[in-house]
Amino acid sequence: MTQGEDEAERERQADDSKRAFIKLAITASAILAAGGVGVITRSVTNAASTPVLSFPRIKVASLSQLSDNQALTFSYPLDNTPNILMKLGAKAESGVGPDGDVVAFSQLCQHLGCVYGVQPTGTSPKCNSSYVAKGPVGYCCCHGSVYDLANGGKVIGGPAPRPLPMVVLEVDTSGDIYAVGMTPPTIFGHNTGSNDVSADLQGGDLVTQ
């Protein structure tokens, strides 16, 4: 090989090395960019799906506002989940207040999610005059589910498969009543049938004071 041919060969090898380096650099950059996008995407997705883990504490009413067998309605823990608050006039399971007779429950029937009505002792719902409440109950006119409000919202009639979720209440020294949580099962439509009440905090906006 002549000296000219030798120099030409060295230049060709140098060009090949440069092309290989450039190709490697482009490939590495593409991999890093894709990885970066993946990390960013995962971060945004995780931030958007991070669940709310604690129930809000909100004032619902004052003891002075309540009369026996009169129900008040309020939203909790989300602005699209209705509840009833009621002073039953007799001690109730998990009741609060001086007489242990103030309770609150989800107002969504656990059968198909209809909003039920409250029937004090001795009254009948407009949809079924033949039914007379033997105690304070929640009566659903959609399919006749009946809930015992003095005994934890348990089902005492109709097709509902589960008791009503109960709102956990606290009363402070001034007589103000606060909602601070919910008990199982979950509110209808929020992972129904599960005892994971964190599902009740998803699917709407939290109620704030």
Helices and strands as residue ranges (DSSP letters): H 3-49, E 58-62, G 63-65, E 71-75, E 82-87, E 102-106, E 117-119, E 137-139, E 146-148, E 154-157, E 167-171, E 176-182, G 197-201
